[in-house]
Amino acid sequence: MTEHKRIAIVFDTETTGLLKPESAPLSEQPQIIEFAGIKVDFDTLEEIDRLEFFVNPGIKLPDKITEITHITDAMLADQPRFAKRYSELCRFFLGTTHLIAHNLAYDRDMLKNELLRLGKGCQFPWPAVHICTCEGTKSMHGYRLNLTKLHQEAFGEAFDNAHRAMGDVEALLRCVRWLRKKEML
């Protein structure tokens, strides 16, 4: 019998704002402006591949988003819309078994909304197992730690490039490896 590798994607998105209630029209939901993912062997947590890109949302970024992410309208001006990234994203996700994010519900819903805008809500190779490290580490202190606090808990320091998708993914992957050693993942 052939053993199948378990492959995970650790990912994050940066967006034009916070999600509105699910009942809000899709046109009022925020859009992804940056995606980053690192594909890893789930058992060893060794990196296999990575994907990172900007997306032009077609609207001016709120000042608060630029302040938080340091992503500017000029950085997105020549970038493609999300629809142009769909095939590349499908190839990246294809064959993966696990999806890991720090606030998984948020980032997964952001991806879901972008797929729905394209009419591809049911045409995406979602991994079967979804892991939220924010929820998974709640038992440490009895409340949800943001990624910076989790990284500080694990390594005694903050990390560079917080609130940029790849910076957050790299920090989260370090935390996932730490959690695995502590047998919390």
Accessible surface in RSA format (square Angstrom, percent):
REM  Atomic radii and reference values for relative SASA: ProtOr
REM  Chains: A
REM  Algorithm: Lee & Richards
REM  Probe-radius: 1.40
REM  Slices: 20
REM RES _ NUM      All-atoms   Total-Side   Main-Chain    Non-polar    All polar
REM                ABS   REL    ABS   REL    ABS   REL    ABS   REL    ABS   REL
RES MET A   1   243.07 125.9 152.92 101.2  90.15 214.6 131.26 111.6 111.81 148.1
RES THR A   2   104.76  74.5  90.81  92.1  13.95  33.3  60.45  81.2  44.31  67.0
RES GLU A   3   163.00  93.6 134.42 101.7  28.58  68.0  55.55 107.4 107.46  87.7
RES HIS A   4   153.42  83.8 137.48  95.6  15.93  40.8  92.96  95.8  60.45  70.3
RES LYS A   5   137.23  66.9 119.24  73.2  17.98  42.8  79.47  71.5  57.76  61.5
RES ARG A   6   105.30  44.2 105.03  53.5   0.27   0.6  37.94  51.9  67.36  40.8
RES ILE A   7    23.52  13.4  23.52  17.5   0.00   0.0  23.52  16.9   0.00   0.0
RES ALA A   8     0.00   0.0   0.00   0.0   0.00   0.0   0.00   0.0   0.00   0.0
RES ILE A   9     0.00   0.0   0.00   0.0   0.00   0.0   0.00   0.0   0.00   0.0
RES VAL A  10     0.00   0.0   0.00   0.0   0.00   0.0   0.00   0.0   0.00   0.0
RES PHE A  11     0.97   0.5   0.00   0.0   0.97   2.5   0.00   0.0   0.97   2.8
RES ASP A  12    21.73  15.2  21.73  21.6   0.00   0.0   3.83   9.0  17.90  17.8
RES THR A  13     6.63   4.7   0.00   0.0   6.63  15.8   0.00   0.0   6.63  10.0
RES GLU A  14    16.49   9.5  15.45  11.7   1.04   2.5   1.04   2.0  15.45  12.6
RES THR A  15    10.73   7.6   7.34   7.4   3.39   8.1   0.42   0.6  10.31  15.6
RES THR A  16    10.87   7.7   4.98   5.0   5.89  14.0   1.48   2.0   9.39  14.2
RES GLY A  17    17.62  21.7   0.00   N/A  17.62  21.7  17.45  47.9   0.17   0.4
RES LEU A  18   149.07  83.0 137.45  98.3  11.62  29.2 137.45  96.5  11.62  31.3
RES LEU A  19    47.92  26.7  23.92  17.1  24.01  60.4  23.92  16.8  24.01  64.6
RES LYS A  20    95.70  46.7  85.60  52.5  10.10  24.1  45.00  40.5  50.71  54.0
RES PRO A  21   100.88  73.5  87.18  79.5  13.70  49.8 100.02  82.6   0.86   5.3
RES GLU A  22   151.85  87.2 122.46  92.6  29.39  70.0  51.05  98.7 100.80  82.3
RES SER A  23   110.49  93.4  70.32  93.8  40.17  92.5  59.00 125.6  51.49  72.1
RES ALA A  24    21.09  19.4   8.17  12.6  12.92  29.4  14.07  19.8   7.02  18.6
RES PRO A  25    73.00  53.2  61.39  56.0  11.61  42.2  73.00  60.3   0.00   0.0
RES LEU A  26    57.70  32.1  49.25  35.2   8.45  21.3  50.18  35.2   7.52  20.2
RES SER A  27   103.81  87.7  64.90  86.6  38.92  89.6  55.40 118.0  48.42  67.8
RES GLU A  28    92.99  53.4  77.55  58.7  15.44  36.8  31.01  60.0  61.98  50.6
RES GLN A  29    13.36   7.5   7.06   5.2   6.31  15.0   1.29   2.7  12.07   9.2
RES PRO A  30    10.79   7.9   3.95   3.6   6.84  24.9  10.66   8.8   0.13   0.8
RES GLN A  31    29.42  16.4  29.42  21.5   0.00   0.0   1.92   4.1  27.50  20.9
RES ILE A  32     0.07   0.0   0.00   0.0   0.07   0.2   0.00   0.0   0.07   0.2
RES ILE A  33     0.00   0.0   0.00   0.0   0.00   0.0   0.00   0.0   0.00   0.0
RES GLU A  34     2.71   1.6   2.71   2.1   0.00   0.0   0.19   0.4   2.53   2.1
RES PHE A  35     0.08   0.0   0.08   0.1   0.00   0.0   0.08   0.1   0.00   0.0
RES ALA A  36     0.00   0.0   0.00   0.0   0.00   0.0   0.00   0.0   0.00   0.0
RES GLY A  37     0.00   0.0   0.00   N/A   0.00   0.0   0.00   0.0   0.00   0.0
RES ILE A  38     1.04   0.6   1.04   0.8   0.00   0.0   1.04   0.8   0.00   0.0
RES LYS A  39    27.56  13.4  27.56  16.9   0.00   0.0   6.30   5.7  21.26  22.6
RES VAL A  40     0.00   0.0   0.00   0.0   0.00   0.0   0.00   0.0   0.00   0.0
RES ASP A  41    13.58   9.5  13.58  13.5   0.00   0.0   3.86   9.1   9.72   9.7
RES PHE A  42    19.56   9.8  19.56  12.1   0.00   0.0  19.56  11.9   0.00   0.0
RES ASP A  43    76.34  53.5  54.73  54.5  21.61  51.1  29.17  68.7  47.17  47.0
RES THR A  44    82.99  59.0  60.54  61.4  22.46  53.5  65.83  88.4  17.16  25.9
RES LEU A  45     5.25   2.9   5.25   3.8   0.00   0.0   5.25   3.7   0.00   0.0
RES GLU A  46   110.51  63.4 110.51  83.6   0.00   0.0  41.19  79.7  69.32  56.6
RES GLU A  47    77.70  44.6  50.44  38.2  27.26  64.9  21.64  41.9  56.06  45.8
RES ILE A  48    87.48  49.8  54.24  40.4  33.24  80.1  59.54  42.9  27.94  75.8
RES ASP A  49    68.67  48.1  63.31  63.0   5.36  12.7  13.50  31.8  55.17  55.0
RES ARG A  50    99.77  41.9  82.98  42.3  16.78  40.0  46.86  64.0  52.91  32.1
RES LEU A  51    22.05  12.3  19.35  13.8   2.70   6.8  22.05  15.5   0.00   0.0
RES GLU A  52    92.80  53.3  67.55  51.1  25.25  60.1  19.36  37.5  73.44  60.0
RES PHE A  53    10.96   5.5   2.36   1.5   8.60  22.4  10.96   6.6   0.00   0.0
RES PHE A  54    40.56  20.3  38.62  23.9   1.93   5.0  38.62  23.4   1.93   5.5
RES VAL A  55     2.54   1.7   2.54   2.3   0.00   0.0   2.54   2.2   0.00   0.0
RES ASN A  56    31.68  21.8  31.64  30.6   0.04   0.1   0.93   2.2  30.75  29.7
RES PRO A  57     3.49   2.5   1.70   1.6   1.79   6.5   2.20   1.8   1.29   8.0
RES GLY A  58    48.49  59.8   0.00   N/A  48.49  59.8  18.36  50.4  30.12  67.5
RES ILE A  59    93.27  53.1  75.14  56.0  18.13  43.7  85.22  61.4   8.05  21.8
RES LYS A  60   150.03  73.2 126.41  77.6  23.62  56.2 113.05 101.8  36.98  39.4
RES LEU A  61     3.00   1.7   0.12   0.1   2.88   7.2   0.21   0.1   2.79   7.5
RES PRO A  62    60.01  43.7  48.34  44.1  11.67  42.4  60.01  49.5   0.00   0.0
RES ASP A  63   113.48  79.5 103.68 103.2   9.81  23.2  38.43  90.4  75.06  74.9
RES LYS A  64   121.13  59.1 117.18  71.9   3.96   9.4  78.90  71.0  42.24  45.0
RES ILE A  65    22.73  12.9  22.73  16.9   0.00   0.0  22.73  16.4   0.00   0.0
RES THR A  66    40.29  28.7  39.49  40.0   0.80   1.9  34.12  45.8   6.16   9.3
RES GLU A  67   112.22  64.4  95.54  72.3  16.68  39.7  44.45  86.0  67.76  55.3
RES ILE A  68    66.23  37.7  54.79  40.8  11.44  27.6  60.92  43.9   5.31  14.4
RES THR A  69     3.59   2.6   3.50   3.5   0.09   0.2   3.52   4.7   0.06   0.1
RES HIS A  70   128.63  70.3 118.73  82.5   9.90  25.3  77.47  79.8  51.16  59.5
RES ILE A  71     0.00   0.0   0.00   0.0   0.00   0.0   0.00   0.0   0.00   0.0
RES THR A  72    51.85  36.9  51.48  52.2   0.37   0.9  48.67  65.4   3.18   4.8
RES ASP A  73    55.21  38.7  48.14  47.9   7.07  16.7  33.92  79.8  21.29  21.2
RES ALA A  74    86.90  79.9  60.40  93.2  26.50  60.3  67.44  95.0  19.46  51.5
RES MET A  75    67.90  35.2  52.19  34.5  15.71  37.4  52.98  45.0  14.92  19.8
RES LEU A  76     3.81   2.1   3.81   2.7   0.00   0.0   3.81   2.7   0.00   0.0
RES ALA A  77    63.08  58.0  40.16  62.0  22.92  52.1  46.13  65.0  16.95  44.9
RES ASP A  78   140.77  98.6 107.95 107.4  32.82  77.6  38.19  89.9 102.59 102.3
RES GLN A  79    54.76  30.6  46.21  33.8   8.56  20.4   0.14   0.3  54.62  41.4
RES PRO A  80    45.43  33.1  33.53  30.6  11.91  43.3  45.43  37.5   0.00   0.0
RES ARG A  81   121.09  50.8 119.84  61.1   1.25   3.0  50.68  69.3  70.41  42.7
RES PHE A  82     9.71   4.9   8.09   5.0   1.62   4.2   8.09   4.9   1.62   4.6
RES ALA A  83    54.67  50.3  39.29  60.6  15.37  35.0  39.37  55.4  15.29  40.5
RES LYS A  84   161.54  78.8 134.59  82.6  26.96  64.2  81.66  73.5  79.88  85.1
RES ARG A  85    42.85  18.0  42.85  21.8   0.00   0.0   2.01   2.7  40.84  24.8
RES TYR A  86    30.34  14.2  30.34  17.3   0.00   0.0  24.12  18.1   6.22   7.7
RES SER A  87    64.16  54.2  60.09  80.2   4.07   9.4  28.11  59.9  36.05  50.5
RES GLU A  88    52.70  30.3  50.37  38.1   2.34   5.6  19.82  38.3  32.88  26.8
RES LEU A  89     0.00   0.0   0.00   0.0   0.00   0.0   0.00   0.0   0.00   0.0
RES CYS A  90    23.29  17.6  22.84  25.5   0.45   1.0  18.23  46.2   5.06   5.5
RES ARG A  91   158.74  66.7 145.23  74.0  13.51  32.2  73.61 100.6  85.14  51.6
RES PHE A  92    12.29   6.1   7.06   4.4   5.23  13.6  11.83   7.2   0.46   1.3
RES PHE A  93     0.12   0.1   0.00   0.0   0.12   0.3   0.00   0.0   0.12   0.4
RES LEU A  94   123.52  68.8 110.45  79.0  13.07  32.9 110.45  77.6  13.07  35.2
RES GLY A  95    62.05  76.5   0.00   N/A  62.05  76.5  41.94 115.1  20.10  45.0
RES THR A  96    13.97   9.9   0.76   0.8  13.21  31.5   0.76   1.0  13.21  20.0
RES THR A  97    43.62  31.0  41.98  42.6   1.65   3.9  43.51  58.4   0.11   0.2
RES HIS A  98    12.01   6.6  12.01   8.3   0.00   0.0   4.80   5.0   7.21   8.4
RES LEU A  99     0.00   0.0   0.00   0.0   0.00   0.0   0.00   0.0   0.00   0.0
RES ILE A 100     0.00   0.0   0.00   0.0   0.00   0.0   0.00   0.0   0.00   0.0
RES ALA A 101     0.00   0.0   0.00   0.0   0.00   0.0   0.00   0.0   0.00   0.0
RES HIS A 102    20.41  11.2  18.12  12.6   2.30   5.9  18.12  18.7   2.30   2.7
RES ASN A 103    58.15  40.1  57.25  55.3   0.91   2.2  15.65  37.7  42.50  41.1
RES LEU A 104     6.93   3.9   6.93   5.0   0.00   0.0   6.93   4.9   0.00   0.0
RES ALA A 105    52.88  48.6  51.22  79.0   1.67   3.8  51.43  72.4   1.46   3.9
RES TYR A 106    41.99  19.6  38.82  22.1   3.17   8.2  39.50  29.7   2.49   3.1
RES ASP A 107     5.58   3.9   5.58   5.6   0.00   0.0   0.00   0.0   5.58   5.6
RES ARG A 108    69.83  29.3  69.83  35.6   0.00   0.0  16.02  21.9  53.81  32.6
RES ASP A 109    44.02  30.8  44.02  43.8   0.00   0.0   3.12   7.4  40.90  40.8
RES MET A 110     0.00   0.0   0.00   0.0   0.00   0.0   0.00   0.0   0.00   0.0
RES LEU A 111     0.03   0.0   0.03   0.0   0.00   0.0   0.03   0.0   0.00   0.0
RES LYS A 112    63.66  31.1  63.66  39.1   0.00   0.0  41.91  37.7  21.75  23.2
RES ASN A 113    12.08   8.3  12.08  11.7   0.00   0.0   0.00   0.0  12.08  11.7
RES GLU A 114     6.44   3.7   6.25   4.7   0.18   0.4   0.00   0.0   6.44   5.3
RES LEU A 115     0.64   0.4   0.64   0.5   0.00   0.0   0.64   0.4   0.00   0.0
RES LEU A 116    82.59  46.0  69.07  49.4  13.52  34.0  69.07  48.5  13.52  36.4
RES ARG A 117    78.46  32.9  43.25  22.0  35.20  83.8  41.82  57.2  36.63  22.2
RES LEU A 118    54.67  30.4  29.33  21.0  25.34  63.7  35.36  24.8  19.31  52.0
RES GLY A 119    62.71  77.3   0.00   N/A  62.71  77.3  36.45 100.0  26.26  58.8
RES LYS A 120    69.85  34.1  69.73  42.8   0.12   0.3  21.97  19.8  47.88  51.0
RES GLY A 121    23.85  29.4   0.00   N/A  23.85  29.4   5.12  14.0  18.74  42.0
RES CYS A 122   135.21 102.3  96.83 108.0  38.39  90.2  40.49 102.6  94.72 102.1
RES GLN A 123   105.39  58.9  92.12  67.3  13.28  31.6  39.56  84.2  65.84  49.9
RES PHE A 124    19.01   9.5   0.00   0.0  19.01  49.5   1.74   1.1  17.27  49.4
RES PRO A 125    36.66  26.7  20.11  18.3  16.55  60.1  34.03  28.1   2.63  16.3
RES TRP A 126    73.62  29.5  49.78  24.1  23.84  56.0  41.05  21.9  32.57  52.8
RES PRO A 127     3.95   2.9   0.00   0.0   3.95  14.4   1.05   0.9   2.90  18.0
RES ALA A 128    98.47  90.5  58.00  89.5  40.47  92.1  68.53  96.5  29.94  79.3
RES VAL A 129    65.70  43.2  62.63  56.7   3.07   7.4  65.70  57.1   0.00   0.0
RES HIS A 130    63.43  34.7  34.41  23.9  29.02  74.2  27.98  28.8  35.45  41.3
RES ILE A 131    32.33  18.4  29.51  22.0   2.82   6.8  32.33  23.3   0.00   0.0
RES CYS A 132    24.19  18.3  15.89  17.7   8.29  19.5  12.84  32.5  11.34  12.2
RES THR A 133     2.63   1.9   0.75   0.8   1.88   4.5   2.63   3.5   0.00   0.0
RES CYS A 134     6.13   4.6   6.13   6.8   0.00   0.0   0.00   0.0   6.13   6.6
RES GLU A 135    86.23  49.5  73.66  55.7  12.57  29.9  41.87  81.0  44.36  36.2
RES GLY A 136    45.62  56.3   0.00   N/A  45.62  56.3  32.91  90.3  12.71  28.5
RES THR A 137     1.51   1.1   1.51   1.5   0.00   0.0   1.51   2.0   0.00   0.0
RES LYS A 138    92.40  45.1  92.40  56.7   0.00   0.0  40.12  36.1  52.28  55.7
RES SER A 139    96.93  81.9  61.70  82.3  35.23  81.2  56.61 120.5  40.33  56.5
RES MET A 140    44.97  23.3  12.50   8.3  32.47  77.3  21.35  18.1  23.63  31.3
RES HIS A 141    85.31  46.6  56.42  39.2  28.89  73.9  45.48  46.9  39.83  46.3
RES GLY A 142    57.42  70.8   0.00   N/A  57.42  70.8  31.83  87.4  25.58  57.3
RES TYR A 143   126.55  59.1 125.00  71.1   1.55   4.0  92.53  69.5  34.02  41.9
RES ARG A 144   109.07  45.8  88.85  45.3  20.22  48.1  36.81  50.3  72.26  43.8
RES LEU A 145     7.81   4.4   6.38   4.6   1.43   3.6   7.81   5.5   0.00   0.0
RES ASN A 146    88.42  61.0  78.70  76.0   9.73  23.4  39.12  94.2  49.30  47.7
RES LEU A 147    21.37  11.9  18.72  13.4   2.65   6.7  18.72  13.1   2.65   7.1
RES THR A 148    42.07  29.9  41.21  41.8   0.86   2.0  28.26  38.0  13.81  20.9
RES LYS A 149   114.01  55.6 110.57  67.8   3.44   8.2  59.13  53.2  54.88  58.5
RES LEU A 150     0.00   0.0   0.00   0.0   0.00   0.0   0.00   0.0   0.00   0.0
RES HIS A 151     5.70   3.1   5.70   4.0   0.00   0.0   5.69   5.9   0.00   0.0
RES GLN A 152    69.52  38.9  62.81  45.9   6.70  16.0  18.45  39.3  51.07  38.7
RES GLU A 153    79.85  45.8  50.80  38.4  29.05  69.2  10.95  21.2  68.90  56.3
RES ALA A 154    17.87  16.4   0.00   0.0  17.87  40.6   0.00   0.0  17.87  47.3
RES PHE A 155    84.82  42.4  55.67  34.5  29.15  75.9  64.17  38.9  20.66  59.1
RES GLY A 156    68.19  84.1   0.00   N/A  68.19  84.1  33.42  91.7  34.77  77.9
RES GLU A 157   109.10  62.6 103.25  78.1   5.85  13.9  29.60  57.3  79.49  64.9
RES ALA A 158    53.72  49.4  39.38  60.8  14.34  32.6  40.02  56.4  13.70  36.3
RES PHE A 159    22.93  11.5   2.98   1.8  19.95  51.9  10.64   6.4  12.29  35.2
RES ASP A 160   124.10  86.9 110.61 110.1  13.49  31.9  30.13  70.9  93.96  93.7
RES ASN A 161   100.04  69.0  83.07  80.3  16.96  40.8  11.47  27.6  88.56  85.6
RES ALA A 162    35.35  32.5  23.04  35.6  12.31  28.0  23.04  32.5  12.31  32.6
RES HIS A 163    92.02  50.3  91.76  63.8   0.26   0.7  57.27  59.0  34.75  40.4
RES ARG A 164    56.27  23.6  56.27  28.7   0.00   0.0  15.68  21.4  40.59  24.6
RES ALA A 165     0.00   0.0   0.00   0.0   0.00   0.0   0.00   0.0   0.00   0.0
RES MET A 166    16.00   8.3  15.72  10.4   0.28   0.7  15.72  13.4   0.28   0.4
RES GLY A 167     6.72   8.3   0.00   N/A   6.72   8.3   2.69   7.4   4.04   9.0
RES ASP A 168    15.70  11.0  15.33  15.3   0.38   0.9   2.24   5.3  13.46  13.4
RES VAL A 169     0.28   0.2   0.00   0.0   0.28   0.7   0.28   0.2   0.00   0.0
RES GLU A 170    60.11  34.5  57.29  43.3   2.83   6.7  13.18  25.5  46.94  38.3
RES ALA A 171     0.00   0.0   0.00   0.0   0.00   0.0   0.00   0.0   0.00   0.0
RES LEU A 172     3.33   1.9   3.33   2.4   0.00   0.0   3.33   2.3   0.00   0.0
RES LEU A 173     6.27   3.5   6.27   4.5   0.00   0.0   6.27   4.4   0.00   0.0
RES ARG A 174    92.53  38.9  89.92  45.8   2.61   6.2  48.08  65.7  44.45  26.9
RES CYS A 175     0.00   0.0   0.00   0.0   0.00   0.0   0.00   0.0   0.00   0.0
RES VAL A 176     0.00   0.0   0.00   0.0   0.00   0.0   0.00   0.0   0.00   0.0
RES ARG A 177    81.21  34.1  79.46  40.5   1.75   4.2  38.62  52.8  42.59  25.8
RES TRP A 178    45.84  18.4  42.37  20.5   3.47   8.2  29.06  15.5  16.79  27.2
RES LEU A 179     3.34   1.9   3.34   2.4   0.00   0.0   3.34   2.3   0.00   0.0
RES ARG A 180    60.90  25.6  55.13  28.1   5.78  13.8  44.06  60.2  16.84  10.2
RES LYS A 181   175.85  85.8 143.75  88.2  32.10  76.4  95.23  85.7  80.63  85.9
RES LYS A 182   105.64  51.5  79.41  48.7  26.23  62.4  34.87  31.4  70.77  75.4
RES GLU A 183   158.74  91.1 127.19  96.2  31.55  75.1  43.87  84.9 114.87  93.8
RES MET A 184    65.58  34.0  34.57  22.9  31.01  73.8  36.88  31.4  28.70  38.0
RES LEU A 185    53.42  29.8  14.53  10.4  38.89  97.8  42.00  29.5  11.42  30.7
END  Absolute sums over single chains surface
CHAIN  1 A     9782.5       7699.6       2082.8       5238.5       4544.0
END  Absolute sums over all chains
TOTAL          9782.5       7699.6       2082.8       5238.5       4544.0
